[in-house]
């Protein structure tokens, strides 16, 4: 865990030994971090209230509904807005904003963009110069 990290008391972290958090990170009320695999949250990231980071699921095509896991990587200066969902195996590029209640099921490789919807679609560009002042 980095320095200057704020995690609210209502955050739930399953398997905290799989969680890596950078510096100057804020994690809001009611966040669920399900670390079935490694979850990395970069520097200056904000994980807003009600967000769910889900590193595990099940293979519904197998008769035994086998557990599957994959890491999640949240880049530096990413903002996950309220009630967003990030699925297993997803990486989110630096400076991305994920809108409220958005679902990220595939990796986002374009940095400094704004994403929203179910599933997410790019809706804008973030002003990197303003953020880095």
Number of C-alpha atoms within 10 A of each C-alpha: 11 12 11 12 17 13 15 14 11 14 17 16 15 15 13 14 11 15 20 14 19 18 17 16 23 18 22 20 17 18 24 21 20 22 24 22 20 20 27 18 23 21 21 19 26 22 25 20 21 22 25 23 25 24 23 18 15 12 12 10 8 9 7 9 11 11 12 13 18 17 20 26 20 28 21 21 24 26 22 29 21 21 20 24 23 26 22 26 19 22 21 25 20 21 25 27 25 27 21 19 19 22 21 24 16 15 17 19 13 14 19 19 21 20 23 20 16 13 12 18 16 15 12 12 15 15 11 14 7 7 10 8 5
